[in-house]
Amino acid sequence: MTDAIRREKPRVRLLISLTAALLMLFTTSASADMAAAKKWVNNEFQPSTLSKAEQMKEMEWFIKAAKPFKGMKIKVVSETIPTHEYESKVLAKAFEEITGIQVTHDLIQEGDVIEKLQTQMQSGENIFDAYINDSDLIGTHYRYGYVVNLTDWMAGEGKDVTLPTLDIDDFMGKSFTTAPDGKLYQLPDQQFANLYWFRYDWFNRPDFKAQFKKLYGYELGVPVNWSAYEDIAEFFSEHVREIDGKAVYGHMDYGKKAPDLGWRFTDAWLSMAGAGDKGIPNGKPVDEWGIRVDENDRPVGSSVSRGGATNGPAAKYSLRKYMEWLRKYAPPGALGMDFYQSLPSLAKGNVAQQIFWYTAFTSSMIKKGTAVVNADGTPKWRMAPSPHGPYWEEGMKLGYQDCGSWTLLKSTPLKRRKAAWLFAQFVVSKTVSLKKTHVGLTPIRDSDIRDESFTKRAPQLGGLVEFYRSPARVAWTPTGTNVPDYPKLAQLWWQNIGEAVAGEVTVDTAMDNLAREQDKVLKRIARSKAQGDKGPKLNKPRDESYWLNKPGSPKAKLANEKPQGETVNYDDLIKAWREGRVR
């Protein structure tokens, strides 16, 4: 044996020892990650639409994909609702134990989320690594170019961190987050609809049914149109008046001049009245904000004089009815409440119906011991499709649906963006999503809402499951792509409408001012050229009669804005849904 060989032997042994140690360390680490995954799958992520073996395969993929980012700390943000509280408190911890990536999931008010998002887009400073923000901003994201196009991301830079079993087609809200170019810009994380809520027990009382039919000439039931809603509001407020010695009211709403008053209207109130055009998910060429776009999806105006409908007859009718019902049929104090102050009102058990109710609050309305829940845990109330106004036509959207969605910004460094994308997919993965849906009741996957676990739970949820399984669900959609800058335009609504609600200006003046100010913002965006050939290109003003006499929106004033009331029996409606019919 030569001296050279003798000298090399200790080096070889050392190399073998180091390799073995590293292999052992890696194996131990990987085993620990899989052990953590197994613990979470067994103890938390049940039920699931996947088998436990399939869940573990998804978790194994996350462990491998996360290796380059192990030990990183990332920050994400969302508004505060039960679904996101679960993600922040439970799923972030699970993700860290399984992947080694530490996530701080901040919970703040929705307006603050938009403010942070705006700041990052405008400054380029990386405030958060990912945002859950409403798909209402899809038109903003598509036009400004600050947001990552997820379709290209998943096929390109983000391909190595995109879950093979993500199954985009399973997401009920994917059409809400798809821009006119056909690309996906946001990934749905939670969604909830704005539906009609009513006291099922009161509506089925024989004495009330007989009294209502005698007074109004038709059956007490779920209102199909606003005429019936108004009759029912009047009936409970002025004819029933009290039940078991307690004053009752036929309507609930809120009217305080605050940002949430704007959402009360931009969340499709004008569309429910019938102000926009036909089209799902949003009216084209005129949407529920009254904004018109041209054949290239460029906004051309809000005012009737430019072909828009923000100050058209249907829009003004919708504001008048809102104000009238709030004053005549809602409980004392409702006019001075904001959205958050009004939330507990239904649980008090003194309101017969509410036309504008978000299903995100289902969980707070099924608690045993409250005035609206039976002793056996079933609700005394039900949710049903929203009634529509006299300007509404078949083929139009019928209401609003919130779709909080994961959004990645180009200003986020690539490595941080990839790590955040892993967390975003983790909390919507099939391993996790069904349990999360049971916690927050904000379903995103069709496979989840059709799971047997929801069939069993449906009687406790007052129609939520039936609605999301029905063909009717497609008529409830978020703000669409006609709105080119949601943050700038949204703030105009509560300020102008608030003046009318407070009695400072007339309804006509408020809506005329709103339309005019929206057009000013559209003009400024066009002048800035910040959105290029996707930005606004305003029509020249013309006499309003030119547009009002054309088919579609804006629509001329109806001679009769209160047609005959029409209702439908709730149990018949549910049967139709189960059979795959809208009504």
C-alpha positions in Angstrom: 0.0 0.0 0.0 1.5 3.3 -1.0 1.8 6.3 1.4 -0.7 8.3 -0.8 -3.3 5.6 -0.3 -2.7 5.5 3.5 -3.1 9.3 3.7 -6.4 9.2 1.8 -8.1 6.5 3.9 -8.9 8.8 6.9 -10.3 11.4 4.6 -12.6 8.9 2.9 -13.7 7.7 6.3 -14.4 11.3 7.4 -16.4 11.9 4.2 -18.5 8.8 4.7 -19.2 9.7 8.3 -20.2 13.3 7.4 -22.5 12.0 4.5 -24.1 9.5 6.9 -24.6 12.2 9.5 -26.2 14.6 7.0 -28.4 11.7 5.6 -29.5 10.9 9.2 -30.2 14.5 9.9 -32.2 14.9 6.7 -34.1 11.7 7.3 -34.9 12.6 10.9 -36.0 16.1 9.8 -38.2 14.7 7.0 -39.6 12.1 9.3 -40.4 14.7 11.9 -42.2 16.8 9.2 -44.3 13.7 8.1 -45.0 12.9 11.8 -46.3 16.5 12.2 -48.4 16.1 9.1 -49.8 12.8 10.3 -50.7 14.4 13.6 -52.6 17.3 12.0 -54.3 15.1 9.4 -55.6 12.7 12.2 -56.4 15.3 14.8 -57.5 18.4 12.9 -58.0 18.0 9.2 -61.2 15.9 9.4 -63.5 15.7 7.7 -61.9 15.9 4.2 -63.0 15.0 0.7 -59.7 13.1 0.5 -58.8 9.8 2.2 -56.1 10.1 4.9 -53.6 8.5 2.5 -54.4 11.2 -0.2 -54.1 13.9 2.5 -50.7 12.6 3.5 -49.6 12.7 -0.2 -50.6 16.3 -0.4 -48.7 17.0 2.9 -45.6 15.2 1.5 -45.7 17.4 -1.5 -45.8 20.6 0.7 -42.9 19.3 2.8 -40.7 18.7 -0.3 -41.7 22.0 -2.0 -41.0 24.0 1.1 -37.4 22.7 1.6 -35.8 25.8 0.0 -37.8 28.1 2.3 -37.5 26.2 5.6 -36.8 28.6 8.5 -38.2 31.6 6.6 -40.7 34.0 8.3 -43.4 35.5 6.1 -46.3 37.9 6.7 -49.8 37.7 5.2 -52.9 39.7 5.9 -56.7 39.5 5.7 -59.9 41.0 7.1 -61.2 39.7 10.4 -63.9 37.0 9.9 -64.1 33.5 11.6 -62.6 31.8 8.5 -59.5 33.9 8.6 -59.2 33.7 12.4 -59.0 29.9 11.9 -56.3 30.3 9.4 -54.4 32.7 11.6 -54.6 30.7 14.8 -54.7 27.1 13.7 -53.6 26.7 10.1 -50.5 29.0 10.3 -49.3 26.8 13.2 -50.0 23.6 11.3 -48.1 24.9 8.2 -45.1 25.9 10.3 -44.9 22.5 12.0 -45.3 20.6 8.7 -43.1 22.8 6.4 -40.8 24.8 8.7 -42.0 28.1 7.3 -43.3 30.5 10.0 -46.3 32.6 9.0 -47.6 35.7 10.7 -51.2 36.0 9.6 -52.4 39.5 10.5 -56.2 40.2 11.0 -57.3 43.8 10.4 -60.5 45.5 9.1 -61.3 45.2 5.4 -60.7 48.9 4.7 -57.3 48.6 6.3 -56.4 45.7 4.1 -57.2 47.8 1.0 -55.2 50.7 2.4 -52.1 48.4 2.9 -52.5 46.9 -0.5 -52.7 50.4 -2.1 -49.6 51.5 -0.2 -47.6 48.5 -1.4 -48.8 48.9 -5.0 -47.9 52.6 -5.1 -44.7 52.5 -3.2 -43.2 49.2 -4.2 -42.3 48.5 -0.6 -43.0 44.9 0.5 -45.4 45.3 3.4 -47.0 41.8 3.2 -45.9 38.8 1.2 -49.5 38.0 0.2 -53.0 39.5 0.7 -56.4 38.0 1.0 -58.5 40.8 -0.5 -61.9 40.8 -2.1 -62.2 39.8 -5.7 -64.1 43.2 -6.0 -60.7 44.5 -7.0 -60.3 42.3 -10.0 -60.8 45.2 -12.4 -58.1 47.2 -10.5 -55.7 44.3 -10.5 -56.2 43.5 -14.1 -55.7 47.1 -15.3 -52.8 48.4 -13.2 -50.4 45.5 -13.6 -49.2 45.4 -10.0 -50.6 41.9 -9.4 -49.2 38.6 -10.4 -51.2 36.9 -13.2 -51.7 33.5 -11.5 -52.4 31.5 -14.7 -48.9 32.4 -16.1 -47.3 32.2 -12.6 -48.5 28.6 -12.1 -47.1 27.6 -15.5 -43.9 29.6 -15.2 -42.0 31.1 -12.2 -44.3 29.5 -9.6 -44.6 26.1 -11.3 -42.2 24.4 -8.8 -44.4 25.6 -5.9 -47.8 25.0 -7.4 -49.7 22.1 -5.9 -50.5 19.4 -8.5 -53.8 18.6 -6.8 -54.9 22.3 -6.4 -57.8 21.7 -8.9 -58.7 25.2 -10.0 -61.9 24.0 -11.6 -63.2 22.9 -8.2 -63.3 26.5 -7.0 -66.8 27.9 -7.2 -65.5 31.5 -7.5 -62.9 31.2 -10.2 -65.1 33.2 -12.7 -65.0 36.1 -10.1 -61.2 36.2 -10.2 -60.8 35.8 -13.9 -60.1 39.0 -15.9 -61.2 39.9 -19.5 -58.0 38.4 -20.8 -59.1 35.0 -19.5 -56.3 34.8 -16.9 -56.8 34.1 -13.2 -55.5 36.9 -11.0 -56.6 35.8 -7.5 -57.2 32.4 -5.8 -60.5 32.2 -3.8 -60.0 31.6 -0.1 -63.5 32.1 1.2 -66.8 33.3 -0.1 -70.3 34.2 1.2 -73.5 35.5 -0.4 -75.8 38.4 0.4 -79.2 36.7 0.7 -82.7 37.2 2.1 -83.2 36.2 5.7 -86.6 35.6 7.3 -88.4 34.0 10.3 -89.5 30.7 9.0 -91.5 30.0 12.1 -93.5 33.2 11.9 -94.1 32.9 8.1 -95.7 29.4 8.8 -98.1 30.5 11.5 -101.6 29.8 10.2 -103.0 33.0 11.8 -100.4 35.2 10.1 -100.8 33.5 6.8 -104.6 34.0 6.9 -104.3 37.6 8.0 -101.7 38.4 5.3 -103.7 36.9 2.5 -106.8 38.8 3.6 -104.9 42.1 3.6 -102.8 41.6 0.4 -104.5 39.0 -1.6 -101.6 36.5 -1.9 -99.7 34.0 0.2 -97.2 35.0 2.9 -94.0 33.5 1.7 -90.5 34.2 0.4 -90.8 37.4 -1.6 -89.8 37.1 -5.2 -90.0 40.9 -5.8 -89.5 44.1 -3.8 -93.3 44.7 -3.8 -93.8 41.6 -1.8 -90.9 42.4 0.5 -92.4 45.8 1.2 -95.9 44.3 1.9 -94.4 41.8 4.3 -92.4 44.6 6.0 -95.6 46.6 6.4 -97.5 43.6 7.6 -95.2 42.7 10.5 -94.5 46.4 11.5 -98.0 47.8 11.3 -100.4 44.9 11.5 -98.7 42.2 13.6 -96.8 44.8 15.7 -96.0 42.4 18.6 -95.5 38.7 19.3 -95.7 37.3 22.8 -95.8 40.9 24.2 -92.6 41.9 22.3 -92.6 44.6 19.6 -91.6 43.2 16.2 -90.4 44.8 13.0 -90.7 43.9 9.3 -87.3 45.0 8.2 -83.7 45.6 9.4 -80.9 47.7 7.9 -78.4 50.4 8.9 -77.9 54.0 7.8 -74.9 55.6 9.5 -72.7 57.7 7.2 -69.6 55.5 7.2 -67.5 53.5 4.7 -69.7 50.4 5.2 -72.7 52.4 3.9 -70.9 52.4 0.6 -70.6 48.6 0.6 -74.3 48.4 1.4 -74.8 49.9 -2.1 -71.9 48.7 -4.2 -72.6 45.1 -3.1 -75.1 44.9 -5.9 -78.1 46.9 -4.5 -78.5 48.7 -7.8 -78.4 45.4 -9.6 -81.0 43.9 -7.3 -83.3 46.8 -8.2 -82.5 46.1 -11.9 -80.2 49.0 -12.8 -77.6 47.1 -14.9 -77.6 44.9 -17.9 -78.0 41.1 -18.3 -74.9 39.0 -17.9 -73.3 36.6 -15.4 -71.1 37.1 -13.4 -71.7 40.9 -14.2 -73.8 42.9 -16.5 -72.3 43.9 -19.8 -72.0 46.6 -21.0 -73.4 48.2 -17.9 -72.6 46.6 -14.5 -74.1 46.9 -11.0 -72.1 50.1 -10.2 -73.7 51.7 -13.3 -70.4 51.8 -15.1 -70.5 51.2 -18.9 -67.6 49.6 -20.8 -67.0 49.4 -24.6 -66.4 46.4 -26.7 -62.8 46.3 -25.5 -63.8 46.4 -21.8 -62.7 50.0 -21.3 -64.9 52.0 -19.0 -66.7 54.8 -20.9 -68.8 56.4 -18.2 -71.1 56.2 -15.2 -73.6 59.0 -15.9 -76.7 58.4 -18.0 -75.4 61.1 -20.4 -72.4 58.9 -21.1 -74.4 55.6 -21.3 -74.0 54.6 -17.7 -76.7 54.0 -15.1 -75.4 55.2 -11.7 -77.9 58.1 -11.8 -80.5 56.4 -13.9 -84.2 55.8 -12.8 -83.5 52.3 -11.4 -80.6 53.6 -9.3 -82.6 56.4 -7.8 -85.5 54.1 -7.2 -83.2 51.7 -5.3 -82.0 54.5 -3.0 -85.5 55.8 -2.3 -86.7 52.4 -1.3 -83.8 51.8 0.9 -84.4 55.0 2.8 -88.2 54.5 2.9 -88.0 51.0 4.4 -85.3 52.0 6.9 -87.4 54.8 8.3 -90.8 53.0 8.2 -90.2 49.4 9.1 -86.8 49.0 10.9 -86.3 48.9 14.7 -85.6 52.3 16.4 -82.0 53.4 16.1 -81.3 51.5 12.9 -80.8 54.7 11.0 -77.9 55.7 13.2 -76.2 52.2 13.1 -73.3 51.2 11.0 -72.9 47.7 9.6 -71.1 46.2 12.6 -73.6 47.7 15.2 -76.5 46.3 13.2 -75.2 42.7 13.2 -76.6 41.5 16.6 -80.1 42.8 15.8 -81.5 39.7 14.1 -80.4 37.4 17.0 -82.6 39.4 19.4 -85.6 37.8 17.8 -87.7 40.8 17.0 -87.2 41.2 13.2 -89.3 39.3 10.6 -87.0 39.6 7.6 -83.9 41.3 6.2 -83.4 41.8 2.5 -79.6 42.3 2.7 -78.0 39.7 4.9 -74.5 38.2 4.6 -74.2 34.4 5.0 -70.8 34.9 6.6 -72.7 35.5 9.8 -74.5 32.1 9.7 -72.2 30.8 12.5 -73.4 33.6 14.9 -77.0 32.9 14.1 -77.0 29.1 15.0 -75.8 29.4 18.6 -78.0 27.6 21.1 -79.7 29.7 23.6 -80.4 32.7 21.3 -83.9 33.9 20.5 -83.7 32.6 16.9 -82.6 29.0 17.6 -85.0 26.2 18.7 -84.2 24.0 21.7 -83.1 21.2 19.4 -80.5 23.4 17.8 -82.4 24.0 14.5 -82.8 27.6 13.4 -86.2 29.4 13.6 -85.0 31.3 10.5 -84.1 30.5 6.9 -82.1 32.1 4.1 -83.4 32.3 0.6 -82.8 34.1 -2.7 -82.9 37.9 -2.6 -86.1 39.5 -4.1 -85.6 41.7 -7.1 -86.8 45.2 -8.0 -89.1 46.2 -10.9 -86.3 47.0 -13.3 -84.7 43.5 -12.9 -84.8 41.2 -15.9 -84.2 37.4 -16.2 -80.5 36.9 -17.0 -79.2 39.6 -14.7 -77.2 39.0 -11.5 -79.5 38.9 -8.5 -77.2 39.7 -5.6 -73.7 40.0 -4.3 -71.2 37.4 -3.3 -68.0 38.2 -1.4 -65.0 36.3 -2.5 -61.9 36.9 -0.4 -59.0 35.8 -2.5 -55.2 35.3 -2.3 -53.4 38.0 -4.2 -49.7 38.1 -5.0 -47.9 41.4 -5.8 -45.0 41.7 -8.2 -43.2 44.0 -5.7 -42.8 41.0 -3.3 -39.4 39.4 -3.7 -39.6 36.1 -5.6 -38.5 33.8 -2.8 -40.9 35.4 -0.3 -43.7 35.2 -2.9 -43.1 31.5 -3.5 -43.2 30.8 0.3 -46.4 32.8 0.7 -48.0 31.0 -2.3 -47.3 27.7 -0.6 -49.2 28.9 2.5 -52.1 30.2 0.3 -52.5 26.8 -1.3 -52.1 25.0 2.0 -55.2 26.8 3.5 -57.4 26.0 0.4 -56.0 22.5 -0.3 -58.4 19.6 -0.3 -56.7 18.3 2.8 -57.7 21.3 4.7 -60.6 23.0 3.0 -63.6 20.9 4.1 -62.7 21.3 7.8 -62.1 25.0 7.3 -65.5 25.3 5.6 -67.2 23.7 8.6 -65.5 26.2 10.9 -66.2 29.4 8.9 -69.1 28.4 6.7 -67.7 30.2 3.7 -67.4 27.5 1.1 -65.0 27.8 -1.9 -64.9 24.3 -3.3 -67.9 22.6 -5.0 -66.6 19.2 -3.8 -66.7 20.5 -0.1 -70.3 21.7 -0.2 -71.5 18.5 -1.8 -69.7 16.3 0.8 -71.9 14.0 3.0 -70.8 15.9 6.1 -72.7 18.9 4.9 -75.8 16.9 3.9 -75.9 15.8 7.6 -75.4 19.3 8.9 -77.8 21.1 6.5 -80.8 21.2 8.8 -78.8 23.3 11.3 -77.7 25.9 8.7 -81.0 27.4 7.5 -80.6 26.9 3.8 -76.9 27.6 3.3 -76.1 24.2 2.0 -79.1 24.1 -0.3 -78.2 27.5 -1.7 -74.6 26.6 -2.5 -75.7 23.3 -4.1 -78.3 25.0 -6.2 -78.1 26.3 -9.8 -79.2 29.7 -8.4 -75.8 30.4 -6.8 -74.3 31.7 -10.1 -76.6 34.8 -9.9 -74.8 36.1 -6.8 -71.5 37.6 -7.8 -68.9 40.1 -6.6 -68.1 43.5 -8.2 -66.7 42.8 -11.6 -64.2 44.0 -14.1 -66.0 47.2 -15.2 -64.7 48.9 -12.0 -61.1 50.1 -12.9 -60.1 51.4 -9.5 -62.2 50.0 -6.6 -60.5 51.9 -3.7 -60.8 55.3 -5.4 -64.4 54.8 -6.6 -65.8 53.0 -3.5 -65.2 55.9 -1.2 -67.5 58.1 -3.4 -70.5 56.0 -2.6 -70.8 56.3 1.1 -70.0 60.0 1.0 -72.7 60.9 -1.5 -75.4 58.3 -0.4 -74.7 59.3 3.2 -75.8 62.9 2.4 -79.1 61.7 1.0 -79.7 59.3 4.0 -79.0 62.1 6.4 -81.5 64.4 4.6 -78.8 66.8 3.4 -79.6 66.4 -0.3 -82.4 64.8 -2.3 -82.0 61.3 -3.8 -81.8 62.7 -7.3 -79.0 65.1 -6.3 -77.0 62.4 -4.4 -77.0 60.0 -7.4 -76.3 62.7 -9.9 -73.4 63.8 -7.8 -72.1 60.3 -7.4 -72.2 59.6 -11.2 -70.5 62.9 -11.9 -67.7 62.2 -9.4 -67.2 58.7 -10.7 -66.8 60.1 -14.2 -64.2 62.6 -12.8 -62.2 59.7 -11.4 -62.4 57.7 -14.6 -61.2 60.8 -16.5 -58.2 61.3 -14.2 -57.2 57.6 -14.6 -57.5 58.0 -18.4 -55.4 61.2 -18.3 -52.7 59.5 -16.2 -52.3 56.7 -18.7 -51.5 54.4 -15.7 -53.7 51.7 -17.1 -52.7 52.0 -20.8 -55.1 50.6 -23.3 -57.1 48.9 -20.5 -58.0 52.2 -18.8 -61.1 54.3 -19.2 -61.9 56.1 -22.5 -65.0 58.2 -21.7 -67.9 58.7 -24.1 -68.9 62.3 -24.8 -72.0 63.4 -22.9 -75.3 63.3 -24.9 -78.9 64.1 -24.0 -80.0 61.4 -21.5 -83.0 60.5 -23.8 -80.6 59.1 -26.3 -79.5 56.3 -23.9 -82.8 55.9 -22.1 -84.6 55.1 -25.3 -82.1 52.4 -26.3 -82.6 48.7 -25.3 -80.8 47.6 -22.1 -79.3 49.8 -19.4 -79.7 52.6 -18.6 -83.5 52.0 -18.4 -86.2 54.6 -18.7 -88.4 55.2 -15.6 -91.3 52.7 -15.3 -94.8 54.0 -15.0 -95.5 51.5 -12.2 -92.6 50.8 -9.8 -94.7 48.7 -7.5 -96.2 45.8 -9.5 -98.2 43.0 -7.8 -96.3 41.3 -5.0 -95.2 37.8 -5.6 -94.0 35.1 -3.2 -92.9 31.5 -3.3 -93.3 28.8 -0.6 -89.9 28.2 1.0 -90.2 24.4 1.1 -91.2 24.3 -2.6 -88.1 26.4 -3.3 -85.8 24.1 -1.5 -87.3 21.1 -3.3 -86.7 22.8 -6.6 -83.0 23.4 -5.7 -82.6 19.8 -4.7 -83.9 18.8 -8.1 -81.5 21.2 -9.9 -84.1 23.9 -10.7 -83.6 27.6 -9.9 -87.2 28.0 -8.7 
